[in-house]
């Protein structure tokens, strides 16, 4: 189980670019495609599947 300190550390790692977020987010879906996003998250090749709301992030699968 994650605790507050874990989340704070993860945020710091992303902010300082110690961990490149571009390599962690492996697929992005619009909210309208949330069902596809959940199916994609079952794929072991996916690290982080992101569901966006009202943004213009390119969609990948």
N, C-alpha and C positions, 0 to 999 in steps of 0.2 A: 504494500500500500504506500502511496506517495504521501509525504507530509509537506507542510508549508515550505520548509527549507529546501526540499527537492525541487519544487516549482520555482522558487527564487533562484536557485543555482542554475536551473535550465534556462531561465530568462536571461541571466547574466551571460551564460555561454553563448546564447544567440545574439545578444546585444554586442558582445565584444568580437563576434564573428569567429570565436574559437571553434564553434560547430557551424558549418555553413548551412543555413536554412534551405538553400537551393537543392542540396543533396538529400535533405530529410523529407521535404514535401515532394512526393513522387507522383501524385495525381491531384488534380483540382476539379471540382464539380460545382455547378450552380445549385442552389437550393432546390430548384425544380428537378434536378437529377439526383436527389439524395439517395433514392433507392439504388441507383447505379453505383454511387459512392460507397454505400454499405457493402454491396457485392464486391467491389474492387478491394475493399479493406480486408476481405478474406484471402486475397492473393498474397502468398508469402513474399512475393517480389516487391510488394508495396511497403514502404516504411511509414509514411504519414499520408493519409488521404484527407484533403482539405475540402470542406464544403463552404462555399462563399455565399454571402447574402448581399445583393445589391452592389456588387463590385464588377469591374471589368477584367478580372483575372482570366487569362486564357485557360480554356478547359482542355485537360489531357486525360487519357485513359490508358 
